[in-house]
Amino acid sequence: MCGITGFVDFSNNIKYNQEVVITEMINTLNHRGPDDKGSEVFFLDEGVIALAQARLSIIDLSSAGHQPMNYKKLSIVFNGEIYNYKELKKELLNLSHQFHTDSDTEVILHAYEEWGLKAVDRFIGMFAIVLFDKVENKIFIIRDRAGIKPLYYYNIANIFLFSSELKSFHKHPEFKKEIDQSSMVQYFQNVHHGYIAAPKTIFKNSFKLLPGHILTLDLSTTKISINKYWDATDCYKLSKLSVSYEEAKSQTKELLVSACEYRMIADVPVGVFLSGGYDSTLVTSILQNNRSEKLKTFTIGFEEGNNEAPYAKETANYLGTNHTEYICTSKEAQEIIPTLPYFYDEPFADSSAIPTMLVSKLASKSVSVVLSADAGDEVFAGYDSYVLLLQNLSRLNKVPNWFKPMFSVLGSSIALGIPSSIGQGQVKHKLMAAMNAINSNNLLQTKTLYENMNQLPYSFTDKIFAQKSVLEINGTEVFGYSEPLDIALSADYQMYLQNDILTKVDRATMSVSIEGREPLVDHRVLEFAAQLPLEYKWDGITGKKILKDIVHDYVPKSMMDRPKTGFSLPIYNWLRGDLSYLIDEYLSPEALSQSGLFDVFWVTEQVNLFKSNKLHYQPFIWKLLMFQMWYDKWMK
């Protein structure tokens, strides 16, 4: 694990010191790699290339793992882990390759030499790889399949920048920090979460490389091409497996055991985040089973909000782990808020980043690597929203297909007549969403209904900004799906999991210089689970059915039979109480006017409604605050 950054400057007349700039860029990533730093500048006829890495030593702790690493005509900087590097190394040794280190970085170089870019198909891991091939005169940037490891790039005129985090770009003199308003609309549009989805970022000309993609920069022509090598959608469009439930359970369990064991490979101490829920209990159970050494597990609880600590402690005691628990005060949680804009780099409004940073801080006192059990809900259909989606589909499908067009027109007319006032606005939005979705094609109906369920009404978001703009909707392609729910599962895996959850865990763990690993995001698990009959995951009563049944092999069902909780803090009560000063400082009319983006009068009305506890959609205030605090940090 580490941070990587660099640039390519094709200018004929470079007016800055390249060594100084690349050093300043990599210094912004100290928290990602405190153990070692390296940089190298290459002067070519086409321009100047700079590569740099800040290293967190996890595998091969010696100086032999230093980056940039060079081999023949190849140079590499790499963030992440290739968990199956030992098997690949053995295969390459049999092909007459010779190695000088025990690092997975060297294996990547030899794998590329042997198999070219097709080598990535053999990798099991999380990675952002930047590879400079001096023979091809090209730079290749490869991001892992699910997007566990971040990779940003900036491309304009004669400048190309890349980094693990946007903050490095601010140190390059040619970087122009211009806000992309279409990204702002997207950020506020999502009902439940506030993030800017790949490939966009908050800045113009700056992008996130999509997961499962390879970017090629041809140094001879300065042209960029981007190609896909893996896509979760393709997995869901494959035919469902003809397999018994018990056989499916056995194979799923085997894959999960492999995924968990791979993520224990390290030359430093490893632990697990344990909440007591099904997903973290699964990972902990698999790893503690048949292990004589006690696994280190970590959880935090809170004085206010949901407190999972008692459940986690019960699970830890049952499994026999070496458990560390810490009950955080409200003050400790509140003190994290001012640090969020720095570590998350762009507006990010998932408030569970606060407890994730706190539990990461707790774990960092004992381990250098921690496993986080994310993706169980996306892969095995665990969210309550899937139940709601299927219920709404069932209601719409009670309307005969021949009557649906007329029914949609009538329902929309009724919805338009409903006032958008407090109390009635939600009814109006729900009715309009349903009427817009109704369709005789059940897959198209599912797609539209899913999108509408996850977006605020345009009548709300249209009022936020001083300059009106149209939301760019990247609609989900429905051709090839056999199950309506697969559309939502695939979309959540590629959107919410990547842009929210994995981003949250990466930045939180890296903020305290520990490596976060994601066993349930192993691509082999998704490829298999996507082909399972839907009833093995959702049987009409139970979500995550097959995953839960595997957990019950380790832990009694009676112990797990409790409501799903998750991290939840009384953010809005704090903002009307102890943290009201943040509202006064960042959401005043004067502060709101500084960016020139907002309709200050309308937004101030919403802020005043919030203060008097009369605002229906309260997450708007948290999103607004996170943007304003980010703006204050990075744009002033």
N, C-alpha and C positions, 0 to 999 in steps of 0.2 A: 504494500500500500504506500502511496506517496502522492505528491502533487507534481504535475508536469506542465510545462509551458514552453513557448518559443515563438519565433516569427520568421517569415520570409519577406525580405524587402527587395523588390525588383527595381527600385529607383536607381537612376544613374548617378545621382548626386545626394548621397546620404549625409545628413548634417548633424547626426548624433553619434555618440560613442556606443557602438553595438554591445561591447562587453559590459559597459556600465548598465545599459538598459536591460539586458537579459538578467543581470544580477539583481536589479531592482524588481523585475517581474517575478523571479523565483522566490525572492525574499518575502513576497506577500503570501506565500504558501508554506511558511515555516510550520504552522500548526499541522499541516498534512504530512510533513516529513522532517522531524527534528533531529534525526540521527546522522544525516549526511546530505551534502548538497553538491551538485555538479552541473557544469554548463560547458558548452562548446560552440564556437562560432566557425562557420565554414564560408570561405570567400570563393565564389564561383563567378564565371563569366556572366551568368544570368542574374546574379544578385548575391545577397547575403542571407545565410540560413543560421539561425541560432536555436539550439535545443537545450533544455534544462530540466533538472529533476530535483525535488526535495524528497529525501528517502526516509520512510519509516521501515526499519529493518524487521522483517518477519521471517523470511526464508533466506538461508545463507547470510548470517549476520556479519560475515567478514567483509573486508574492503573489496573483495572480488566482485561483489554485487553492485559496485558503484556504477552510476549512470551519468551521462550517456554512455552506453556500452557499444563498442565498435567490434566488428568482425568482418574481415575482408573489406568489401565495398559497401557494407551495411552499417548504419548507425541507428540506435533505438533509444527512446525514452518511453517508459511503460508504467502505468498505474494499475495496480490490481494483483490478481493471482491466477495462475494457471494450475488448477488443483491436480490435474493428471499429468503434470510435467515429468514425473518419474517414469511413467509408462511410455510417454513420447520419447524421452531421452533414451530409454532402453531400445526402442525401435530405431532411433537414429544411430545409436552405436552399432547396431547390426547392419546399418547402411554405411558404415565406415566413417561416421562423423566423430570428431574428437572434441572433448569438452575440457575446460579449464576452471570451471566454477561449479557450485552446487545450486545455482540460481535458476529459477524458471525463465528469467529474462534471456539467458543464453540459449535456452531451449527454443524460445520463440525465433531467435535469429537463425538457428540451424533448421528449424521446421520450415521457415520461409524459404531458405536456400533450397531445401529438398522438394517442397510441395508448392511453393509460391503462395499466393493469397488463399488458395484452397486449404492451407494449413489451418485456417481459423475454424473450419468445419470440424476439426479434431479437438479443439480446445474445450475443456470443461472448466468454466471459471467466470470471473468478473474482470473486465479489462477495458482500458483505453490505451491503445498502442499507437505510437507515432514512429514510423519506420522510414528512414531515408535511404533509398536505393541509388547509389551513385552511378551504377551501370545503366539502369533504366532512366536515370535523371528524373526521378519522381519521388514524391513524398506520399506515403499511404497512412491514413488515419483510420483505425478500426475500433468500433465501439461494441461492447458485448451485447448479447442478444436481447436482454431485458432492460438494459440501461441502468445497471447497478452503479457503474462508474461513470462520472460525468465527463463530457468533452464539449467545450465551447470553441467556436471559431468566429473570427471577424474577417471580412473580406471586402475590400474597397480599393479601387484603382490599383496601385502597385504594392499594397500591403496585405499580408495574410498573417493573422495571429491565431494562436490556439492556446488553450489552458484548461486545467481541471476546474478552475473557478474564474468568474468574470473579473474579479478584483485585480488580476494580473494585467488586464488590458489597460487599466487606468495608468499604468506606469510606462506605457509606450507613447511616445510623443505624437504618433500619427493616429492614435485612437480618438475618435470623435464620439462623445457620449450624448447621443440624440435619442430621446424617448420615442418609441414606436407606439403611436396611439392605438393601432389595431391590437397590439398586445395588451394594452390597458383595458380595452373593451372585453377581451377574452378573460382577463384576470377577474373582472367584476361580474362577468356573466354567469359563471358557474354557481349553482345554488349552494352546494355544500362546501366547496373548497375554493381557495384562492391561490392559483398558480398560473404561470404562463407556460403553456404546453409546447413541447418540442414540435417543430424545429425552431419556433420563435424564442426570442428573449425580450427583455425590456427595451433593448437598444436596437436602433436601425442598423442594418448591415452586420448584425451579430446573431449567431445561430447556435442551437444545440444540434450536434450530429445525432440523427435518429438512431435508436438502438438497432442492432442487427444490420448496420450499414457500414460501407467502406467509402471514405472520401479519398480521391486521388487528385493530387496537385501535380500537374505536368510542368516541370520547371522550364522546359524548352518553349512552351506556348503560353504559360501562366494560366492555362485553363483548368477549371475544377470539374470533376465528374463525381457523382455519388451513386453507388449501386447497393442494392439490398442483397444480403446473403442469408437472412433468416427473418421470418415473420410469424408471430403467433397466430395471425389470421389463417395462414395456410394450414396450421395444425387443426384448427376447428373445422376446416372444410373437407378434411379427410373422412372417409367412411368410418362409421362407428364400429368398434371391435365386436366380434361375436365371441364373447367370453363370459363364463359364469361369474357370479358375484364373488364367490370365494377365490376363484383364480385371479380375478381383477384385484381383489384385496391383497392377495399374496404378492402379486407383481408390483403393485403400488408401494407396499411396505418395503419390498426389496430395493426399489428405486430411492425411497426416502432414506433408508439406512445408508445406502451408498452416498447420497447427497450430503447427509449429515457427517458421515465419517470423513469424506473428502475435506470438509471445512474445519476439521480438527488438525489438518496438516500445517504445522508451524514449528519454528524453533524458539518460540516464546510462549508464555502462558495464555491459555484460551478459556473463555467463560461464556455464559449464556444469559440473555435477558429472559427472566421468567416472570410472567404475569399471573399464571395460574389458569389462563384460558386454554382452549384446546390446542392452538398452534404451538405455543411455547412449551406446553406440557408434552406435546408430541416430540419435539426436538430434544428436550431434556431427557425424556424417557428412553428414546433410542440411544442416546449417547451414554447415559448412566448404566443402561442395561449391560451386564457382563463386564463392567469396568470395576476394577478393584479400587482405583483412585477416585476420590470424590470429585465430581464435577463442580466447578465454581459457578454459582447462579446468583443473579442480582435482581433486586426489585426495589422500587420506591413506593411509598404511600404518601398521602396528603392529609393535612388537617381538615381540608374542605374538598368538596367534589367527590368523584368516585375513588374508592380506595381498594385496590386489588391486592394489597399486601397480605391480608389474612389468607386469601386463597392461594397466593404464591407460596406462603410459608407452609400451608398444609400440604401442597404438592411436593415441596422440597423435602419436608420431613418424611413423606411417604416413600419418595424415591431415594432418599439418603444422600442428597447433595450437600456441598459446603456452601450454605446459603448466607448471603449478606442482604440485610434489609435496612432501609433508612426512611424514616418518616420526615418528609420535608415540611418546613413551615411555609405559610403563605408568602412571607417575606422572601424566602429563598427562591420560590417560584417566580415571584414578581421581579426579582432582580435579574432574571434571565432575559426579560423582554427587551431592554435596551441593547442587548448584544445580538439580537436576531438579525437586524439589517446587515451587520458586518459579515456574519457567517453564511447567511443565505444569499447575499449578493444582489438579489432582485426581490421585488415584493413577493412575499410568501406568507400565506395567511392560515396555515394549519396550526392551530394553537397547541396541538399535541407535540409540536417541536419543543415546547417548554419542558414537559416531563421527560422527553427523549434525551434532551441535553443533560438533564439532572441525573438520569440513570446512567448515562454514559460517563459522567463525571465520577459517579460512585464506582463504576466498574474499572475506570482507569487507574484506581489506586492499587488494583490487584492483578490486572491482566493487560495485555497489549492487543489481544484479539477478542471480539465478542460476537456471538451468533445471535441474530435477530430473526424471529420466526414470522416474517411477513409473507404475504401472497397466498396464504391458506384460503382466504375468503374468495379471492379472484379465481384461483385455480379450481377450487372444489365447491363453488357456489354457496358461500356462507353468509352473504349480506342479506339483511332484511329487505333491502331495496329490490332484490330479485323476487322475493315473495310478492311485494307490492306490484312489481311490473307484471308478473303472471296473473295476479288478481285483476289488474286493470285490463289486460288483454282478454281475459275471460269475459269481462263485462262488455267490452267492445264487440266481441265475437258473438254475443247474443243477438246482435243486430244482423238480420239477414244480409248477405252480400249485395243483393239487388237493391236494397233500401239504403245502403251505407252512404252513397253520394248525397241523396236527399236529406238523410239524417244529419250529415255533417253540415250542410247549409243551414238547416233549421237550428241546430245546436249552436252554431257560430253566431247566428242572428240573436239568439237569446243571450249568449255570452256578451256580445257587444253592448247589449242594453243594461248590463249590470254595472253599477258605478265602481270606479277604481279606488273607492275610499277604504279606510282601515276596516278590516273585518270582512268586507265584500270583495276586496281586491284578490284575495287568495282563491275564493270561489270562482271568480272570473277567470283567473289564470289557469286553474285546473280544468275548467270546462273548455276553454279555448285549446288547451294542450290536447285534450282528448279528441276534440272535433278535428283538429289539424292532423291527428294521427290516424283516424279511422280510415281503413283501406281494405279492399277485398283481398289484396295480397298480404298475407299474415306477416311475412318477413319485413316488408316495407312498413307495415303498421307497427311492428315491434321496434324497428329502427327509429322511426319518428317519435314514438311514444317514449322510448328510452332517452332520446336527445331532449325532448320537451321536459321530461321529469328532472333533468339535470341542469336546466337553464332557467334563469330568471326571466320574467316577461320583458320583452323589448320595451314595453311602456314604462318600465322602471329604469332599465339601464340607459335608455335613450336620454333620460333627464340628468344623468350624472355629469356629462361633459359639456363644456362650453361650445366645442366644435363637434357637430354630430358626425358619427362615422358608422359604417355598416359592419356588423359582426361577420367575420369570415368563419363559416362553419365547414369543417372538414368532415363531411358526412361519411358514415360507416357504409362500406360496400356490403350489400346483403347477398349478392349472387354466390351460390355455392354452399350456403349454410343449410343444414337439415333441421336444426332445432332453433326456435326463436330465442331461447335463453342464451344460446351460444353467442349471439350477437352482442349481448350485454357483457358476457364474460370476457370475450375477446377485446371489446372496447375498454373495459376497466383494466385489463392487464396492460394494455398499451398506453392508456391515458392516465388514470388515477394512480395505479401502482408505480409507474415510471416517474411521473412528474410530481407526485406528492410524496408517497410513502418512501420510495427509495431515495429521493432527494433529501427528505427529512432525516433519514437514518444516516446517510453519507455525511451530511454537514454536521449533524450532532456528534457522531463518533469522532470525526476528524477535528472537531473543535477542541477536543481534549487529547488528540494524537493517539487514538486507538483505531484499529481496523474493524469495521463492521462487515460481517459475512451473512449471506442470505441462503440457507440451505433449501428452502421451499421455492426459491426462484431458479433452481437448477433447471436448465432447459429440457432435460430429459424427463423431468416430472411433468412439465406442461405438455410436452409432446404426447406422452402417454395418457394423461388425464383428459386432454381435449378429445380423445377418441373413445373415452368410456361412454357407455350408454348414460343418458342424462339421469335416469332414475337411480344410478349408483351414487350420484352426488346430491341430487335433490329428488326425493321420492314423494313429494307432495306434502310432506309433514316436516321432514328434517333436512336442513342444509348441511353440507359437508359430511354427508352420511358415511361415506367410505373412510374419510379421514378420522371421524369420531370413532368408528368401530375399530380402527387400528389403535387409537389411543386407549380404548377399553381393554386391549390386550395387555396393557401395562398398568393402567390405573382404573379402579372400580368406577363403573358408570355412575353410581350413586354419589361419588365424590365430585364428579364433573357436572352433575345436573344442577346448574345454577344459571341465572341470566347472564347474557353477554354484557360486559361493562365497557372496558377500554378506558384509556386516559381521558378524563374530563375534568376541567377546572372551571370555577365560577368566574370566568373572565369578565362577563358583562356586569356582574355585581361589583367586581373590583374596579371597573372603569367608572362606575357611578359612586364608588367609595374611595378606597385607599389610593387608587390610581387615577382619580378624576383629573389630577394635574396634567396627565398625558393628553386628555381630551382638550383641556384648556390651552396647552402649549402647541399641539400639533393640528388640532381640528378647529381652531379659531378662524374666522373669516380672513384674517390677515395671512395666516399660515396656508390656508387653502388656496389663496389667490397667487401664491408665489410661483407655482408651476405653470400657471396659465391654462391648465387642462380642464378645470372643473367649472360647472355652473355653480358658483359660490353661493348664490342665494338659495337654490334648491337644496344643495348639499347641507348648508347650514340649518335649513329647516329639519332635515333628517337627524342631524346631530342634536338639535333641541328636543325633538321627539324622543330620541334615545335617552337623553338626560332625565326626562320626565317619565321614562319607562312606558312610552306609548308607541315605540317603533316596532312594527310587526317583524320586519326582517332585520334582526339585530346583527347577524354576521357581516352586514354591510359596514358597520362601524369598525369592526376588527380589521376587515380588508382595507378600509380607508386609512386607519391608523398605521397599519403595516406599510402601506405605500408612502404615507407622509414621513414616517420615521426613516424609511429607505431613502427618500428624496433628500431629507436633511443630511443623511450620512454621505451619499454618493454624488449628489448633483450640485451641492452648494460649493 
